[in-house]
Amino acid sequence: MPKVKWGGKLTENEIEEASSGGYKGKTPPPGLYQFKLRWAKNGISSNDNPMVTVLYVLDGDWKKEHKQYDGAPMFDNVTVIPSTAWKVKNLCDALNVKYKDFLEKTVVDDDGYITKIGKLTIKDEDLLVKAKVGNEDGDEGPRLRMGKAGLMPFTEDDDDDDDDDDDDKPAASDDDDDSEPF
């Protein structure tokens, strides 16, 4: 009998990581939440277009009423083509990176995970973004989805305990980086 040839490059390790320690709580109601970007991965869409898949995890520490949803995952697929330039713009604005850096200075590791965009390090960092989210019923019950307002940058003004300006935002740069973009 013929064997199934799966598309993509899913690894056994990725399956193991996805199946362990998953979020078991309730789906948050629609609203504005703070998320940590856990990873972003370069890939190809089902229509053979370049795409970035992003995993955000809800940060329940932002507001006490969000604590019960801490760790809720939200995935987003950002296809990098002219008709979805608005999604690319939204992602770049939320991460405070220049559009040119995204297009020309995005660096991936051997597995396709984005490690840098310009000077911004992605991997193993707690990059905070806000997102208006809704929810929808999926095959396994309700799940978060990005709302129409999409992502927004997290600023120090969003932190209830801090009145500083946005001086701690990562600065995008035009410096030459000889790493290979994706």
Backbone bond lengths (Angstrom), bond angles and torsions (degrees), N, CA, C in turn:
res aa  C-N    CA-C-N  psi(-1)  N-CA   C-N-CA  omega(-1)  CA-C   N-CA-C  phi
1 M - - - 1.448 - - 1.525 108.72 -
2 P 1.326 117.19 143.89 1.462 119.71 178.26 1.528 110.89 -71.60
3 K 1.299 114.98 146.52 1.461 121.15 177.53 1.521 109.32 -92.83
4 V 1.330 115.33 150.77 1.456 120.72 177.08 1.513 108.81 -71.24
5 K 1.318 116.67 134.67 1.459 121.85 174.57 1.530 106.59 -108.15
6 W 1.326 115.66 104.28 1.459 121.30 -176.78 1.515 110.30 -73.51
7 G 1.327 115.92 140.92 1.456 120.44 173.25 1.519 109.50 -77.87
8 G 1.285 116.97 164.98 1.461 120.70 179.93 1.507 111.13 78.58
9 K 1.316 115.86 -175.28 1.460 120.58 -176.44 1.523 110.30 -128.50
10 L 1.321 116.47 45.85 1.448 121.51 178.84 1.521 109.32 -64.73
11 T 1.336 115.14 133.41 1.454 119.52 -179.05 1.523 110.47 -107.17
12 E 1.308 115.35 160.55 1.458 121.10 177.34 1.530 110.41 -59.31
13 N 1.334 116.59 -38.54 1.454 121.81 179.59 1.536 110.87 -62.97
14 E 1.331 117.92 -40.66 1.459 120.85 178.71 1.525 111.17 -64.47
15 I 1.308 117.12 -37.24 1.468 120.59 177.42 1.519 110.09 -65.61
16 E 1.324 116.68 -44.71 1.464 121.25 179.69 1.525 110.57 -60.15
17 E 1.351 117.56 -46.35 1.460 120.96 -179.80 1.519 111.29 -64.21
18 A 1.313 117.86 -37.90 1.463 121.57 -178.41 1.519 111.75 -69.94
19 S 1.318 117.70 -31.06 1.454 119.91 -175.09 1.523 113.20 -89.93
20 S 1.321 117.79 -5.79 1.462 118.92 -179.38 1.524 110.65 -112.44
21 G 1.317 115.62 141.56 1.462 120.85 175.33 1.512 114.00 68.38
22 G 1.311 119.11 25.67 1.454 122.04 -178.48 1.522 112.35 -68.72
23 Y 1.307 115.25 159.94 1.456 122.24 178.68 1.524 109.41 -69.19
24 K 1.309 117.09 131.17 1.463 121.88 -177.27 1.530 112.73 -114.71
25 G 1.330 116.63 -0.42 1.465 119.71 -175.26 1.516 113.74 -81.65
26 K 1.327 114.37 -173.84 1.456 122.00 179.02 1.526 110.11 -74.26
27 T 1.324 115.18 156.19 1.462 120.12 174.46 1.522 108.59 -75.41
28 P 1.333 117.67 126.93 1.462 119.80 179.65 1.527 111.32 -61.89
29 P 1.322 117.45 146.63 1.459 119.61 175.64 1.533 109.95 -69.70
30 P 1.332 117.31 161.20 1.467 119.41 177.26 1.524 110.65 -54.21
31 G 1.331 116.85 143.69 1.453 121.14 179.53 1.508 111.61 163.07
32 L 1.317 114.95 -170.01 1.454 122.83 179.69 1.523 108.11 -99.82
33 Y 1.339 116.21 126.05 1.459 122.14 -178.48 1.514 110.35 -134.20
34 Q 1.317 114.82 159.60 1.463 121.20 172.71 1.520 107.97 -98.55
35 F 1.331 115.80 137.59 1.457 122.35 -179.92 1.509 110.40 -127.41
36 K 1.326 115.46 154.99 1.462 122.84 169.64 1.522 106.98 -105.00
37 L 1.316 116.25 130.51 1.449 119.83 175.38 1.519 106.76 -76.55
38 R 1.326 117.70 117.21 1.468 121.87 -178.49 1.519 111.71 -87.84
39 W 1.338 116.62 -44.14 1.455 119.82 175.92 1.513 110.37 -161.46
40 A 1.303 114.35 158.01 1.462 122.50 174.39 1.520 105.92 -134.01
41 K 1.325 116.18 136.24 1.458 119.64 -174.66 1.524 110.72 -131.35
42 N 1.302 115.05 133.55 1.455 122.35 175.64 1.522 108.73 -75.04
43 G 1.313 116.32 136.91 1.454 119.43 178.90 1.515 111.56 -160.32
44 I 1.306 115.12 -165.38 1.456 122.61 -178.82 1.526 108.17 -127.26
45 S 1.327 116.32 134.03 1.464 121.01 179.64 1.522 110.15 -74.32
46 S 1.323 115.94 172.35 1.461 120.84 178.56 1.532 111.74 -65.30
47 N 1.332 116.63 -18.94 1.465 121.14 176.27 1.520 112.16 -96.12
48 D 1.340 116.23 15.33 1.463 122.53 176.77 1.532 113.63 67.45
49 N 1.335 116.26 31.24 1.467 121.72 176.50 1.530 109.53 -105.63
50 P 1.344 117.05 152.61 1.460 119.02 176.12 1.525 110.22 -63.28
51 M 1.329 115.83 142.26 1.459 120.38 -175.21 1.526 109.86 -149.72
52 V 1.313 115.49 148.44 1.457 122.53 171.76 1.522 107.20 -113.47
53 T 1.326 116.82 125.34 1.458 121.90 173.71 1.520 106.62 -102.33
54 V 1.326 115.98 130.56 1.461 121.16 -175.06 1.521 109.39 -123.59
55 L 1.330 116.09 137.57 1.457 121.76 171.77 1.520 108.77 -109.43
56 Y 1.327 114.96 121.26 1.458 122.64 173.51 1.519 107.38 -110.06
57 V 1.335 116.70 144.55 1.460 122.25 177.70 1.525 108.02 -122.90
58 L 1.311 116.26 127.40 1.456 120.90 -177.42 1.522 110.50 -61.50
59 D 1.335 115.03 132.20 1.462 122.40 178.90 1.523 108.20 -98.38
60 G 1.317 115.91 101.31 1.458 121.25 -176.89 1.508 114.59 -71.86
61 D 1.337 118.36 -5.03 1.465 121.24 -178.91 1.524 113.09 -81.58
62 W 1.331 117.69 -12.72 1.461 120.16 -175.41 1.527 111.22 -64.57
63 K 1.307 116.36 -47.31 1.464 121.52 178.73 1.523 107.83 -136.16
64 K 1.332 116.44 141.96 1.468 119.18 -174.72 1.524 112.59 -60.49
65 E 1.338 117.93 -31.94 1.461 119.03 179.49 1.539 112.60 -73.02
66 H 1.338 116.94 -8.63 1.470 120.91 177.82 1.527 112.38 -94.50
67 K 1.319 116.88 -9.27 1.468 121.36 -175.28 1.533 112.04 -54.33
68 Q 1.314 117.19 -39.43 1.470 120.78 -178.23 1.527 112.98 -65.23
69 Y 1.341 116.99 -15.66 1.471 120.95 -178.86 1.532 112.13 -105.85
70 D 1.328 115.99 7.90 1.461 120.52 -177.94 1.530 110.34 -53.71
71 G 1.317 115.83 127.64 1.456 120.86 178.04 1.517 115.23 93.47
72 A 1.334 118.25 -3.89 1.472 120.17 179.21 1.528 109.05 -61.76
73 P 1.327 118.00 126.79 1.464 120.60 -176.99 1.531 111.92 -86.15
74 M 1.327 114.47 150.47 1.463 121.03 172.04 1.526 107.45 -142.12
75 F 1.316 115.83 123.18 1.457 121.41 177.74 1.518 109.48 -98.03
76 D 1.323 116.01 149.57 1.453 121.09 173.94 1.519 108.16 -140.21
77 N 1.327 116.15 136.64 1.463 121.84 174.93 1.519 107.75 -108.65
78 V 1.322 115.66 123.09 1.457 121.86 -179.01 1.525 107.56 -114.17
79 T 1.328 116.19 102.10 1.456 120.62 178.19 1.524 108.10 -78.35
80 V 1.323 116.13 132.35 1.462 121.52 -173.15 1.537 108.93 -99.30
81 I 1.332 114.33 76.64 1.467 122.09 178.96 1.536 107.95 -140.88
82 P 1.328 118.45 162.25 1.474 120.36 -176.62 1.526 114.51 -54.74
83 S 1.315 119.02 -38.70 1.470 119.70 -176.77 1.528 113.13 -70.76
84 T 1.330 118.04 -15.88 1.468 120.89 177.17 1.531 111.52 -117.53
85 A 1.324 115.65 25.53 1.468 120.01 178.40 1.524 111.36 -57.03
86 W 1.334 116.86 -30.40 1.466 120.52 179.14 1.525 111.56 -62.02
87 K 1.335 118.06 -34.88 1.465 120.69 178.68 1.529 110.83 -72.26
88 V 1.338 116.20 -37.78 1.468 120.66 176.64 1.525 108.81 -64.22
89 K 1.327 116.63 -44.48 1.469 121.56 178.87 1.527 109.85 -60.00
90 N 1.323 116.78 -44.46 1.452 122.13 -179.76 1.530 111.27 -60.08
91 L 1.337 116.64 -44.97 1.468 121.14 178.59 1.522 110.70 -64.02
92 C 1.331 117.50 -47.55 1.465 121.02 -179.84 1.520 111.74 -61.18
93 D 1.325 116.59 -44.19 1.466 120.35 179.26 1.523 111.31 -62.70
94 A 1.323 117.23 -41.85 1.466 120.74 -179.83 1.523 111.80 -64.96
95 L 1.339 116.99 -33.15 1.468 121.12 -179.43 1.526 112.57 -92.61
96 N 1.332 116.47 -2.32 1.462 121.69 -179.61 1.524 112.28 60.80
97 V 1.320 116.75 42.72 1.460 120.60 176.29 1.523 109.10 -116.33
98 K 1.318 115.08 149.80 1.457 120.42 178.70 1.524 109.30 -72.25
99 Y 1.319 115.16 146.71 1.465 120.27 -179.65 1.528 110.34 -61.30
100 K 1.323 115.74 -39.67 1.468 120.36 179.68 1.531 110.17 -62.97
101 D 1.329 117.22 -39.67 1.465 120.17 177.55 1.522 110.82 -63.88
102 F 1.333 117.05 -40.24 1.456 119.54 177.73 1.528 110.41 -60.57
103 L 1.320 116.37 -45.79 1.466 120.82 -176.78 1.527 113.45 -72.62
104 E 1.331 117.32 -32.16 1.457 119.77 -171.44 1.531 115.00 -116.44
105 K 1.320 118.01 -16.36 1.466 119.62 -173.44 1.529 112.25 -130.57
106 T 1.316 116.78 34.38 1.458 120.69 174.32 1.522 107.45 -91.47
107 V 1.319 116.05 125.63 1.466 122.55 -175.15 1.525 109.06 -115.04
108 V 1.319 116.11 136.42 1.465 121.34 179.21 1.520 110.17 -120.33
109 D 1.339 115.69 157.91 1.462 119.80 174.05 1.527 108.91 -86.87
110 D 1.317 117.15 -174.76 1.465 121.40 -176.94 1.524 113.36 -62.50
111 D 1.336 117.88 -21.84 1.459 121.56 -179.51 1.530 112.87 -96.17
112 G 1.325 117.20 2.94 1.459 121.25 178.11 1.517 114.92 90.67
113 Y 1.346 117.84 0.94 1.461 120.10 177.83 1.521 109.31 -75.55
114 I 1.324 115.90 134.12 1.457 120.83 -179.78 1.518 108.79 -73.86
115 T 1.325 115.72 126.65 1.458 121.24 179.94 1.526 111.94 -106.02
116 K 1.327 116.55 -26.90 1.466 120.21 -179.24 1.522 110.10 -149.84
117 I 1.327 114.29 148.05 1.453 122.09 166.72 1.519 104.46 -130.57
118 G 1.331 116.40 107.54 1.459 119.24 -172.72 1.517 108.38 62.52
119 K 1.332 117.02 -123.42 1.472 120.89 178.56 1.524 113.06 -93.10
120 L 1.319 117.44 -7.79 1.459 121.52 -177.55 1.521 110.31 -78.05
121 T 1.326 116.25 122.06 1.457 121.34 175.68 1.515 108.62 -86.33
122 I 1.321 116.52 130.07 1.466 121.41 -177.75 1.514 111.65 -97.03
123 K 1.296 117.24 -46.97 1.454 121.03 -170.16 1.532 111.90 -71.29
124 D 1.321 115.67 136.74 1.466 123.57 175.81 1.523 113.22 60.90
125 E 1.300 117.47 32.06 1.459 122.21 176.64 1.523 107.96 -121.52
126 D 1.319 116.73 153.75 1.456 120.57 172.95 1.519 107.76 -97.53
127 L 1.321 116.43 80.60 1.453 121.38 177.40 1.516 107.60 -83.29
128 L 1.317 116.34 121.49 1.452 121.20 -175.31 1.521 110.77 -96.20
129 V 1.326 115.59 135.81 1.456 122.61 172.73 1.518 107.29 -138.04
130 K 1.315 115.42 155.73 1.459 120.34 172.57 1.515 107.02 -104.71
131 A 1.309 115.92 150.79 1.461 119.78 177.32 1.512 109.82 -147.24
132 K 1.321 114.68 136.67 1.461 119.94 168.65 1.509 105.27 -83.79
133 V 1.304 115.80 126.15 1.458 119.35 -176.32 1.527 110.93 -126.36
134 G 1.305 112.96 157.40 1.454 121.76 171.62 1.510 105.84 -123.21
135 N 1.303 117.24 -168.52 1.454 118.91 172.54 1.516 108.15 -142.54
136 E 1.294 113.88 160.72 1.455 120.68 -178.72 1.512 108.28 -146.93
137 D 1.301 116.35 159.60 1.453 120.29 177.16 1.517 109.04 -85.06
138 G 1.319 115.26 126.55 1.448 121.19 176.00 1.512 109.78 -110.57
139 D 1.304 115.92 -171.06 1.461 120.64 -179.64 1.524 112.18 -60.99
140 E 1.341 115.82 -30.63 1.461 119.79 -176.79 1.525 111.84 -111.20
141 G 1.319 117.64 25.72 1.452 120.96 178.91 1.518 111.48 104.89
142 P 1.330 117.15 -171.33 1.459 120.94 -175.93 1.526 111.81 -63.72
143 R 1.326 115.80 147.34 1.463 120.92 176.79 1.519 108.68 -147.52
144 L 1.320 114.84 158.63 1.460 120.47 179.08 1.517 110.17 -74.15
145 R 1.318 116.12 148.84 1.449 121.23 171.68 1.522 107.33 -141.19
146 M 1.318 115.36 152.29 1.448 120.64 178.84 1.521 108.92 -66.40
147 G 1.328 116.39 132.23 1.456 120.31 177.53 1.520 110.87 -77.96
148 K 1.318 116.48 172.83 1.465 120.44 -177.84 1.517 112.25 -63.72
149 A 1.326 118.20 -28.51 1.465 120.32 178.52 1.520 110.85 -72.80
150 G 1.324 117.47 -21.55 1.455 121.54 175.80 1.504 114.10 68.73
151 L 1.330 113.96 -151.07 1.461 122.04 -176.67 1.511 111.68 -82.99
152 M 1.318 114.46 154.35 1.452 121.99 173.13 1.513 107.41 -138.17
153 P 1.336 118.03 145.99 1.463 118.16 178.15 1.518 111.11 -66.23
154 F 1.316 115.53 144.91 1.456 120.92 172.35 1.516 106.25 -83.21
155 T 1.306 117.07 131.65 1.468 120.75 176.41 1.515 108.38 -121.37
156 E 1.297 115.18 160.00 1.461 119.83 179.09 1.523 111.06 -60.29
157 D 1.334 117.31 -26.51 1.459 120.38 177.31 1.520 111.66 -65.04
158 D 1.340 116.85 -21.26 1.457 121.13 179.58 1.515 112.00 -77.35
159 D 1.327 116.98 -17.00 1.452 122.05 179.69 1.525 107.50 -84.74
160 D 1.313 117.26 116.80 1.456 121.59 -175.25 1.519 113.52 -58.16
161 D 1.334 118.71 -25.54 1.458 121.94 -175.79 1.514 113.54 -96.11
162 D 1.315 119.29 4.39 1.452 121.45 -172.55 1.515 109.86 -133.54
163 D 1.329 116.28 125.56 1.462 120.16 179.92 1.517 112.49 -106.24
164 D 1.326 118.23 14.11 1.458 121.04 -179.92 1.516 111.49 -68.57
165 D 1.331 114.54 164.54 1.457 119.70 172.14 1.504 108.89 -75.43
166 D 1.302 117.04 -170.43 1.464 122.42 -177.17 1.520 111.59 -88.62
167 D 1.332 118.38 34.27 1.457 121.68 -175.83 1.510 113.74 -65.62
168 D 1.330 118.18 -21.38 1.458 120.39 -176.55 1.525 113.46 -90.03
169 K 1.329 117.75 4.03 1.461 119.63 178.00 1.514 109.46 -65.05
170 P 1.318 118.55 144.78 1.455 119.42 176.56 1.519 109.70 -64.78
171 A 1.317 115.75 137.52 1.454 120.36 -179.72 1.516 110.01 -93.97
172 A 1.303 115.83 125.91 1.464 119.59 175.09 1.522 107.67 -79.82
173 S 1.304 116.53 154.65 1.445 120.00 -173.28 1.510 110.82 -142.00
174 D 1.325 115.50 157.32 1.460 121.30 176.71 1.514 111.78 -99.32
175 D 1.356 118.28 9.76 1.459 119.03 -176.59 1.523 110.41 -63.33
176 D 1.321 115.52 156.54 1.466 120.07 -179.83 1.504 109.90 -77.01
177 D 1.283 115.50 131.22 1.465 122.44 176.86 1.517 105.69 -127.04
178 D 1.334 116.85 117.87 1.449 118.78 -174.35 1.517 112.60 -87.36
179 S 1.323 118.47 14.49 1.470 120.83 173.39 1.516 108.09 -71.66
180 E 1.320 115.84 153.38 1.462 120.87 -178.43 1.524 110.97 -80.48
181 P 1.338 118.10 124.54 1.453 119.40 173.81 1.521 110.32 -74.09
182 F 1.345 116.91 163.17 1.473 118.83 -179.63 1.497 111.33 -75.29
